């Protein structure tokens, strides 16, 4: 997309506008929503703040500097740490304790530097929105922005001024549990949604009482962990690093993000938190990032070889450092500015300075960056939290915020199958809701739910409550089976669950069995099955070796489908699943992801047709786990897949080359035609630009949303280019018979690429443009890039 055109409009959009007004304003300016989200807003450093930082830094002792680079957990922080001038604390959510430690730091430490308190507000603090993978399905950056805006305000009320969000890790790995926290497999979609989250959380000034500073994570390539196993290694070329994994981070930095979290994984053998190339050379020097980088949880200690030495305890494993002092030196000198949980830089800093393993110049740089963020956050002027407000349930779950959460969830749901008009359901008819996820809190909120289930949070809405509220007919709920999980750390009294234990086996918590489910289905006019994964099967440390429905859920579906009633499957899950067996049994399949606080209402809105689903998949759904990773933006091969020919890139036991559901796919209760792809010019100079437009028409009988999608392919290049690359999208709402034209701007940032020297190149030649409603779009036009 053309940066030059958008730059002048970078700060036009007001976060205070209503969603409808914001959408209308963008349309009036002629920009697509993705272009608006990517408009750079990072400002120049404030001279006044820089003077304050320099003056304070000049007064600091070495010990005080080493305290500032220390980030402690809620279980570690003590009065002594606060009095010594510790830099940051995370996961402390008690407002009185936050004020206590802040008062010690501000009023009892020598220099009175406030503590930066942080939290993992990933998709809401107490008002929980859809999980980020679900939000990405909306193909609407306003969904991500609204989520971040509400989460920032509720976090700030609690005294939290930094959030560890957004996660912008691109991932092609459905086995990886943390795919739920990002925007899926595409770097462009990830860039748009990540930038929107940063702008929603920070606004134009994160010193405001309702704003926070974002920490973009996990830097970098964490989403491509080998085998889909969390914390695992990655090995990739320079071109792949820059073309696939770095763009969402760059977009977030351009949007103003002032903190970044380095990753657990190694990149080509160099751990993320000791990687000078990614942290210093690219992030700080090439991109001009002047905020700070914090390590992930004990990631600095994990640089050590095992068994751990100095200290003789704690995590270890990467083997790029012999002991704690070497680990601290490696992290700091690579560019890590703040050490989370482990204390190697703080504890060994003075000896590292004396032995010249670290430099005072680099330590000063790290401290300067941390102080800069604290001044920008307004902590020196307003260090304390209003405990009464933070403790008042009325501060959270405000009606307007709950409405946004419900709206966001509805826009994030994807209709995958709808044979015979099985959906929408009739609210006047009786409905049997069946399955393990019809009346649970965790499986509506999903992983990383913030404080969405505590006593100050608004009441969550499970599916049975939502369907009952929306229906004039009778709604019955039969759990039939209970999907076990184990969230607590395993120990002798609480052994870890094996995969065999995590089964959907009757009876359910309500005492019902699969036989009861069959009887309930036979007695009802319409049948809904709530299936998928529980929340503790997604997220951190939750890689899966299988992608089918866990336990006996398929058996439950088969039994209910055998009644002959059309079965609607509502999926609650945090990753692409293998739905091959589900596809043949269900009349309709509806991907709800983990929809958040208002999830039950949002699901009912779609099931009964109050909301017409318009979401699209941000990630490919494979046919088998054995085909993973499967992704649309793959590089070509000399022997592309042909299921009818032996000697090519195929699976001998699959009769097709296609995934079950491709990236960008999603159905509606109406029909659309996306056509008339036009380019403003047939050729363009390497530094020029052109526009591409498409006509979108609602050809059905009800109002609905369509997402027009634009893809590029460079068929002849010095490096093989992906068969498709998403470079524009726009979600539009149309009445029956209504049409609109969407227009996208293309420039060198779209038709160029990074080579394996890290150089951005724009090569002359033909570029193919594809337009349509998914990554399989066939409408095509071409233009030529000239010298």
N, C-alpha and C positions, 0 to 999 in steps of 0.2 A: 504494500500500500504506500501511497505517496506521502512521505514524511513532510515534504515542503508545504503541501497544501494544508495539512492538518495542524502544522505547528502554530499558525496564527490563531487557531481556534482552541488552543490547548486548555485554556482556563475559562472558556465561555460557559460550559455547563455548570449549573449550580446544583450542589448536592442537596439543596433544600427543596428543589422542585419535586412535585409529586411524580410518580412513575408515568402517569399519562402525559403530563406536561413535558417531562423530559423527552419522552418518545416523540411527541409532536414537534418539539423544538429541533431535535436532531433531523427529523424528516424535512423540516422547513429549510435547514441549512444545506440539504442535499448530501450529507455524509451518511454512509452506512454506519451502523452501531459499532462494528469492529474497528473502523477507522477512528471513530471518536474515542473509543477505549484506549487505543494505542497512541493517541496524541501525547507527545512528551510534555511533562509538567515539572520536571526537575529544575529547580531554580538555582541561582548562584549563591555561594556562601554569603552569609551576612557578615559584613565587616565588624559590626558591633559585637556579635557573638564571637567572632574570631579573636577580637581583643580580649574579651572576658576569658576565653579558653587559655590564651597565652599567659595572661596575668596569673590565673589560678595555677597553671602548670608550673610556672616559675617559682611558686611558693612551696611546691610539694617536695617531700623527701622521697628517697628511693622506696622506702617501705610503703608510703602512702600511694605511690604510683603502682606498686605491685598489688596492693589491695584493690585498686580500681579495676584491674584486669581480671578479678576473681568474680565468678558467677556461682552462687550457692543455691541449693534447693531449699524448699520450705522446711525440710527435716534437718538441715545443717545449720542454718543461721542462728547465731547467738548474739546476746548483747555485746559481747567482746568483739565480735566481727563488725557489728555496726559501729561501735565506738572507734574501731581501728580504721574505718573508712572503706568497708567492702563496697564493690562496685554495683552488683546486681543480685537480685534474688528472684527465683521463679517458683511458680505453683503455690505461693502463699495466697490464700483467698479469704482470710479472716481480716476484715477491715480494721478491727481494733489492734490486731497484731501488726498489721502493716503500718498503722500510725505509730505504734510503740517503737518498732525498729527504725522507722523514719525519724522519729524525734531523737532517738539516741544518736543517729548518724548526723542529723542537722544541728542538734543542740549540744552534744557532748563530744563529738570528734573535733580535732583541732581545726579543720578547714570547713566543716559543715557541709560537705558535699552530699547531696541527697542520693538515696538508693533508687535504682531503676527496677521496678517490680514488673515481672513478666508472667505470661500464662499462655497455654495452648488454646487460644480461642480460634478453633479451626473452622467451624461452621455454626457459630453461635456461642454465646456465653450462658445465658439462661433461656432466652428465646432461641430455640434451635432451628436452624434452616436445613434444607436437604444437604446430604454429604456432598463435598465438592465434585465428585464424579457425576452425581445426579445433577447438580447445578450446571455443569458443563453440557449436559444433555439439553438444556434449554436453548443453547446457542444464542444466549441473550446476556450480554455483559451486565445489564441492569440487575439481573438476578444475583450475580456475584457481588455487585456493588452494594445492593440492599442488604445482603447477608453481612458483609463486612461493616457496613455503617451501623447496623443495629448491634452487632457483636462488639464493635469498638465502644459504643456509648455505654453498654451494660458493663463491659470490662472496666472502663474508666471510672464508672460509679463506684466500683469495688476498690479502687486505688491502683489498678493495673494500668501501666502506661506503655507497655510493649506487648505485642501479641506475636506468637510464633506462627505466623501465617502471612501470605498464602504459601502452600506447598505447590511448587510449579514443576515438579519432576515429571518429565515425559516418560511414559512407560509403554512398552509393547508386551508386558508380562501379566497375563491374567492370574497367574499363580501367586504373584506378589501381593501380599495383603494390603500394602499401603497404596496400591493403585486407587483405592477409594478416596484418598485425600487430595488427589490431583485432578487434572482435566482430561486425562486419557492419553491417547497415543499420538496426538498431533501437536507439533510445536507452535503452529499459528493459533489454533484454538486455545492452547495453553497460555500463549502470550496475551491474548485478548482478555481471558478470564482472570489471569494473574494481575495484569495492570488494573483491571476494574476493581479487584479486591483491594489493592494498595490505595487507590484513589478513594474508595469508600471508607477505608479505615482511617486514613491520614487526612483526607480533605486537602485543602491548600495550606493548612497550618495545624500541625498535630499538637501544638501547645494548647489548643482549645480544650475545654473540659470534657467534651464529648468525643475526642479523637485520641488515637494512639499511634505509636510508630510500628510499622510492619517489619517483621523479620522474614525474609524470603528464604525458603528451604527446599531441598537440602542440596547445597552447592558442592558438587554437581554430578549428574549421571547416576544418581542413587537409584533411579527407577529401572535401570537395566541390570540389576543384580543377577549374576549368573545363576541359572536354574530357577529364578524367581524367589530365591531364598533371601530373606531380609539380611541386611548388613554384609552381603556377599560382595565379591570383587566385580569390577567392570574393566573391560579391555576394549578400546575402541580407537578408531583413527582420528586424526585431527579434523578431517572434514566432517565426520559423523558427530564429533563433539560439538563443533561450531554450528552445523546445520540443523541438528535435531535437539540437542540438550541445552545449549546455552541460550537460544533465543528467548524463552520465557523469562529467564533471569534478567536478560538485558531489558526486556519490556518492563519488568517490575522496577528495575533501577531507574529507567527513563520516567516511570510514573511517580518517582520520588521516594521509593523505599530506602530507608536509612540504616537498616540493619540486615544482615544476612547470616544464616546458619550454615556452617560447613558440614559436610556429610561424613557418615561412618565409612563408606566404601572407599577402596583404593581405586585410582584411575590410572590404568597402565602401570600398576605397581606402586603408585604414590598415593597414600591416603589423602582424602579430601581436606582434612584439617592440618596437613603438613605439605600442601601442594602449592609451592610458590608460583608456579605457572598460572594456575587458575585463580588463586587468591590475590596475588600481587600484580603479576604481569597483565592479566586480562581484566579482572574486576576493578582493581584500584587504579592502575595506570592507563590501560586501554580505554576503559569505560569512564574513568574519572570519578569513581565512587569514593565519597569522603565520609561515609558512615563507618560503622564497625562490624566486624565479623565475630560471632560467638561460636564456639564449638558446640557440637551436639553432646548429649549426655555421656560423660567420661571418655569422649572420643580422643582427647589428648593422652590420657593414660593408656588407651588401647594402641597407641603407637609403639609401645614397648614389646620386646620379645617376651615369650613366656619361658619359665615362670617369672613372675614380676619381681623386679629388684628396685629398691630405693624409691618408694617404700616396697616392702616385701608382701604386698597384698594389693587387691584391686584388679581391675580388668587389664588385659594385655592381649597381644596376638599379632599385630601387623609386622612387628620385627624390623622397623626402620629406626628404632632407638633401643639402646641397651638398658636404659633405666629411666626413672622419673625425670632427672635433670635433663637428659638428652631429649626426652619427649617434650618437655616444656620448651626447650630451645628450638627444636624442630618446628613446633607449632607457631611460636611467636615469630621466628624469623621467616617463616613461609608467608605470614600475613594474618594468622589468627590473633585477634585482639583481646578476646575474653574467653576464659577457660571455664567450662561448665562442670560442676561437681568435683572433678579431680582438681588438685591444688598444686600442680607441679611448677607452674610459672611463679606463683606467689611464694611458695615455700623455698624454691631453689634459685629464685631470681638474683639475689645478691651474689651468690657464688658463681652463677652463670655470667654475671657482669664482670666479676673479678677475673674469671678465666677467659673472657672475651668470646664466650659461646653465644651470647646475645649482646646487643649494643644498646647504649642509652638512647641513641637516636631512634632506634626501632621501638623501644619501650615508650618513649615520649610520644611517638606517633600513635601507638595503640591507645594511650591514655587520652591524647588530644581528641581522637575520634570518639571515644566514649563520652568525654565531657561535652563535646560538640552536640551529640545527640541529646544529652540531658538538658543543655541550655535550649535547644530547639524544642524540646518537649515541655518547656516551662516549669521544670521541676524545681529550679532554684527559687522561683517566685511563688509557686503553689505546690509545696511538697506533700501536703496532708490530704487525707480523704475525709469526707463528711460521713462519719460512722452511722448517724441516724438515717441518712439517705441510703447508704449501702445496705442497711439492715431492714429496710422497708420493702415488703413484697410488691408494693405499688410501683417501685422503681423499675420493675422488670415485667416483661410480658404485657406491655401496654397494648390496648386494642389495635392501634395502628400497626404495631410491630407484629402482632399475631396475624393480622391481615396480610402483611407482607410475607410472612413465613408461609402462610397458606397459598398465597399467589405464587410464590417462588416454587413451592412443591408441585403445584399444578402444572407450571411451565416446564418442570424438569422431568416429567413422566413421559415414557415412550411406549407407544402402541406398536407391538411387534407382529401381532397376528389378529385378525378379526374376520373369521370365516362366517359367512351367512348372516352378517349383521348381528353377531352375538352381543356386541356392545353398540350403543349404551343400553344398560338395563332399564327396566321399567320400575320406577320407585313405588308404584302402587301394587306391585306383585310381591309375593313372599320370596324372601331371599335366605338361602342357607350359606352362611360363612363358615368355612371349614379350614382347619390347618393350625400349625403350631404358632403362627404369628398374628393371630387375630386380636389378641388382648394383652400385649406386652409392651413395656415402656422401652426397654433397651433396643428392641428390634424396630421401633419407630424412630428413635433418636439416632441410632447407629453408633459407630466408634467415634472417639474424640467428641463426646457430646457436651463438653464444657461442664457447667453446673446445672445442666438442663433437667436433672432429676432430683435436685435437692429441695429443701423446704421453702426456699424463696422463689423457686422457679414456677412459671405458670403450669397448670395441669396439662400433661401431654394428652393427646387424643388418639387412642388406639383405633384400629380399623373397625371393630364392632361398634364402638361409640359413634364413629363418623357415619357408618352406613345406617345405623338406627336413626340418627338425627335427620338424615336426608331422605328417609323412606317413609311413606305412609302405609306400606305393607309391613307384614311381620318380618323381623330379622332374627334368626336364630344363630347361635354360635356353638360349634362343636370342635373342640381342639383336636381330638382324635389321637394325638401323640405329642410328646414333649421333646424338643431338641435340646439335649443337655449341653452345658458349656461349663467352663472353668476359668473364671477371671482371676481368682486369687493366686498368688505365687504358690507353686507346689511345695509341699513338705511332707513329712511322715504322716501327719494327720490328714493331709489334703493332697493325695497323690495326683499327678497329672493325668488328664484324660487321654486315653488312646483314641485313635480314629474310630475304633470299633465302639467306643463308649459314646461317641457323639452321634447317636442315632435318634431318629424320630420314631420312638417306640411307644406303644400304648401301655397303659392308659395315659391320657393327658392329665394335666393338673386338675382338670374338671372331672376326671374319672371316666372320660369317654374313650372309645376305641375306634378303629377303622370301621368296624361293623356299625357303630353308632353314626359315623359319618355317612355311610351309605344310606342308612335309614333317613337321616336328615336331608340328604340330597333328594331322595325319592319323594319326600313329603313337601318339598319346596318347589316353587315355580322356576326359580333361577338359582344357579349355584356358583359361588365364588370360593376358590381355594387360595389361601394365603401361604405361599411357599417361599423357599429360598435359603438364606443363611441367617443365623442369629448374628447380632452385632459383634460378638466376640470371635467370630470366624474371619472378620475383616480387620484391617488396620495393622498397626505395628506388631511384628513377631507372629503374624498369622498367615504365613505362606501355606498354600494347599497343593498337594500332589494330585488331587482329583478336582474336577470342575463340575461334576454332576451334582444333582440335589443330594445333600448329605442324608445319610440314614435311610429310612424307609419312606421318604416323601414320595418317591416315584410309585411305590406300592400303593400309597394312599391315593395318588392321582389316578392310577390305573383302576383301582376299585371303584372310585366315584364315577369315572368316565364310563365304566361298564354299565352304569344305570341307563345310559342313553341320553341323559340330560346334557345339553351343551355346557361345558365347563369353562369358566373364566378363571385363568390363573393370574393372580397378582403376585409379583415377585418383589421381595424385600431382600436386598443383597448389596454387596459392595464391590463386586467385580463381575466381569463377563463370566457367564456360566455355560456349560455344555448342556444345551436345551434340546438336543436331538430327539431324545425320548419324550420330552414334554411336548414338542412341536406336533407330534402325531396324535396326541391324546386331547389336547386342549382346543376348544373352539376359538378362544381368544387368549392372548398372552400380553400382559400389561406390565411393563417394567417401572416399578415405583421407587427403586433404590431404597435408601433409608430416608424417609421424607421429612423428618423433623417433628417439632412440637405439635403442629397442626396436621400431622400426617394423615390421621384417620379422616378428617374432613376433606383434605385434598384428594385422597383416593376416592372418596364418595363422590366428590365433584366430577371426577372423570368417569367413574363407573356409571353414573346416572345421567351423564351428558350435560351437566351444568357447565363444565369446562370441556372443550374439545381438545384432545391431546395434540400437541404440536412439537414435542421434543424429538430429537434425533440422537442416535448413538454416538458418543464421543470416543468409542473404542469398539473394535471388532469383536464379535462373538464367534469363537471357533466352533468347529464341528466336533472336535475331540481335543482332549488335553494334549494328546500326542502331536497335534499340529501347532501347538503354541511354541514360540510366539507367531501369531498371525496378525498382520497389520496391512492397511491399505497402501501406505506410503513406502513400500519396499522398493529396493533397487531392482532393475531388470536383470535378466539372465539370458545367455545365448540359447538356452533351452527352456523357455517358459512353460508353465504347467499346461498340459493337455491330457485330460483324463483318458482319452482314447488312444494315446500313444505311449509306448513304454519308456523310451530314452529321453525323458525330460524331468523337470522338477515337479514331481507328483508323489502322491502316496499310493502305493499299490493296492491298499485296502479301502480306498475311497473312490467313488465313482464320479466325483466332481472336484473341481479346483476352487470352488467358491466357499467362503465361510458361511456359517449359518445365517448371520446377519452382518452386513458390512458397515463400516464407518459411515456416519451421516444418514443412516436409514431410520425411518420412522413413519408410521401410518397416521391417518386422521379419520374422523367420522364423515368427512367430506372428501372430495377429490380435487386435485390441482393439476394445472398444466404449467410447466416452466419451459418457456420457449423463446424464440426470437433473440438468440444470442448475437450480439453485435459488438464490434470493436470500433473505436473512433478513428483508428488509423491502421493501415496494413503494414507499416514499418515505423520504427522508432530508433533514435540514436541511443547509445548505451547510457547516456545521462538524461534521456528524455522520459516521457511518460505518455500513457494513453488510458482510455477508459473502456471498460467492458460493461455492457448492460444486458439485462434479461427481463422478459415480461412474465409476470406471475399472475395466473388467473384461477379463481375459485370456480371450478366447473361443476361443483356439487350443489346440494340443496340446503346446507347449513353453513353458518359462519365458522371460520377456522383459521389456523395459522399454518404457514408454510415457511420453510427455511431455504432460501435460494443460496446455492453453494457454487463457488467458482474455484476451479482447479487448474494448475499449470503443469506442463511437462516440457522439458528440454530434451528432444529426441537425440541430438548429436552434441556431445560436450566432451571436454577433456577428461572429465570424470563421469562415470555412469550416474545419471540422475534418477531420483525416484519416479516411478511410473505415474504418480499423481502427487501434487502438493497443494493442499488447501491454501488459498490466498485471499479469500473473501467470503463472507456470509452475511446474510441479512434475514432476520425473521420478520415476517409481515402478517398482519391480520386482515382478512378479507371477508366481506359478505358474499353470499351466493351471487355468481355472475360478475363480481367485481374484479378488476385487474389493476395492477400497478407495475411500474418499471423500477427495478433496482439497478444502481450503477456503482461500479467499483473502479478505483484508480490503481493502475499498475505502473511501477517504475523499477529501477534497478534493484531495489530491495526485494522485489518479487521474482524477477527473472535472472538474477545472479545467484552465486553460491560461493561458499568458502572451499578452497582447495586444501590439499594436505600440507601446505606450508603455512596455513592460517591466514592466507590472503584472500580477500573478497574479490572475485573476478566476475565480470560481465562479458560473456563471449558473444561475438556476432553469430547469427544464424536464426533458424526457424524456432518459434515457440508455439506450442499447442495449448489452446485454452479450452477447457471443458466446463460446461455449465449444466446445472440440473438440481435434483433434490437429494442426491447422495453421492458418495465417492465413486459410484458406478455410472455416473452421468455419461451419456453418449453424445450430447449436443456439442459440436466442436467448431472452433474457429482458429485461425492462425494469424500470427504477425511475425515480422522479421526484425531482429535487432541488427542494426547496421553499425559500422565502425564510427 
